[in-house]
Amino acid sequence: MSTPQATLPSIALLSTDLFFATKLRAAAARLERPLRVLADAAELGGMEPPCLVLIDLETPALDIEACIEEARRHTGTAPLIAFGRHTHREQLERAKAAGCAEVLTRSDFVAQLGDILRLAGAAPSSRSGMSGEKASSS
């Protein structure tokens, strides 16, 4: 394991989809970014604050607003990025309204994953160039 990885702040993924989480963990490892997979936002309280929190809106029985509030309480100003199915527009809109910095469809999230992981911990203006379908319907 290289020394730089040990000094990088972690990225947290809130998801119970172990198959998808394994893919994300592999992508993060290729970029030498530590990624922790958590089943619940309350688990964020037991770790060093991550530089980014990824929220899988397809997590069963997820209370979107409570999850985002809990994540915010444990992470301070770390950006929260939620992703979900494009057919679940209401979930995407609720995540945006609850305070996620970005809300992406799952396909847009996967397409931008490399950039998201590379830019984790960077200033928000560095991430502003990322495009993706947002929850707003303007």
C-alpha positions in Angstrom: 0.0 0.0 0.0 1.4 3.4 -0.9 2.0 6.1 1.6 -0.2 8.8 -0.2 -3.3 6.7 0.2 -2.9 6.7 4.0 -2.9 10.5 4.0 -6.0 11.0 1.8 -9.2 11.5 3.6 -11.7 8.7 3.1 -14.9 8.7 1.0 -18.0 7.2 2.5 -20.6 5.3 0.5 -24.0 4.8 2.2 -25.4 1.7 0.5 -26.5 -1.8 1.2 -26.0 -2.9 -2.4 -22.9 -5.1 -1.9 -22.5 -5.8 -5.6 -22.5 -2.1 -6.6 -20.4 -1.2 -3.5 -17.7 -3.7 -4.6 -17.5 -2.0 -8.0 -17.2 1.4 -6.4 -14.5 0.2 -4.0 -12.5 -1.2 -6.9 -12.8 2.1 -8.8 -11.6 4.0 -5.7 -8.7 1.6 -5.2 -7.5 2.1 -8.8 -7.3 5.8 -7.9 -5.8 5.1 -4.5 -8.8 6.6 -2.8 -9.9 5.0 0.4 -13.6 4.2 0.4 -15.7 3.0 3.3 -19.0 1.3 2.7 -21.6 2.0 5.5 -25.1 0.7 5.8 -26.4 3.7 7.8 -25.5 7.3 8.1 -25.2 6.9 11.9 -22.0 4.8 11.2 -20.3 8.1 10.1 -20.1 9.1 13.8 -17.6 6.3 14.4 -15.1 7.2 11.8 -12.8 10.1 10.9 -15.0 12.6 8.9 -14.9 11.7 5.2 -14.2 14.3 2.5 -17.2 13.1 0.5 -20.3 11.1 1.2 -22.0 9.2 -1.6 -25.7 8.2 -0.9 -27.4 5.4 -2.8 -31.0 6.4 -2.9 -32.0 2.8 -3.7 -31.1 1.7 -0.2 -34.2 -0.2 1.2 -36.2 1.7 3.8 -34.0 4.8 3.4 -35.5 7.9 5.0 -33.8 10.4 2.7 -34.2 13.5 4.8 -33.1 11.8 8.1 -30.1 10.2 6.3 -28.9 13.5 4.9 -29.4 15.2 8.3 -27.5 12.5 10.1 -24.7 12.6 7.4 -24.4 16.4 7.7 -24.2 16.2 11.5 -21.2 13.9 11.3 -19.4 15.3 8.3 -19.8 19.1 8.6 -19.2 20.6 5.2 -18.2 17.5 3.3 -20.2 17.4 0.1 -23.1 14.9 -0.1 -23.7 13.3 -3.5 -26.9 11.2 -3.9 -27.7 9.0 -6.8 -30.7 6.9 -7.8 -32.7 5.6 -10.7 -33.9 8.1 -13.2 -37.4 6.7 -12.9 -37.5 7.7 -9.2 -37.6 11.4 -9.8 -39.3 12.1 -6.4 -36.4 10.5 -4.6 -33.9 12.6 -6.6 -35.8 15.8 -5.9 -36.1 15.0 -2.1 -32.4 14.5 -1.9 -31.7 17.8 -3.5 -34.2 19.6 -1.3 -32.7 18.0 1.8 -29.3 19.5 1.0 -27.2 17.2 -1.2 -24.6 19.2 -3.2 -25.3 17.1 -6.2 -28.0 14.6 -7.2 -27.4 12.4 -10.1 -29.2 9.6 -11.9 -27.3 6.3 -11.3 -26.2 6.2 -15.0 -24.8 9.7 -14.7 -23.1 8.8 -11.4 -21.4 5.8 -12.9 -20.3 7.8 -16.0 -18.8 10.5 -13.8 -17.5 8.2 -11.1 -13.8 8.7 -12.0 -14.1 12.5 -11.8 -16.1 12.3 -8.6 -13.5 10.1 -6.9 -10.5 12.1 -8.2 -12.0 15.4 -7.1 -13.1 14.2 -3.7 -11.7 16.7 -1.1 -11.1 19.4 -3.8 -12.7 22.8 -3.5 -16.3 22.9 -4.6 -15.4 25.1 -7.6 -13.2 22.3 -8.9 -16.2 20.0 -9.0 -18.6 22.5 -10.7 -17.5 21.4 -14.1 -19.1 18.0 -13.7 -22.3 17.6 -15.6 -25.2 15.3 -14.9 -28.9 15.2 -14.7 -29.9 17.1 -11.7 -33.1 16.6 -9.7 -34.5 20.0 -10.7 -37.0 19.9 -13.5 -36.5 23.3 -15.0 
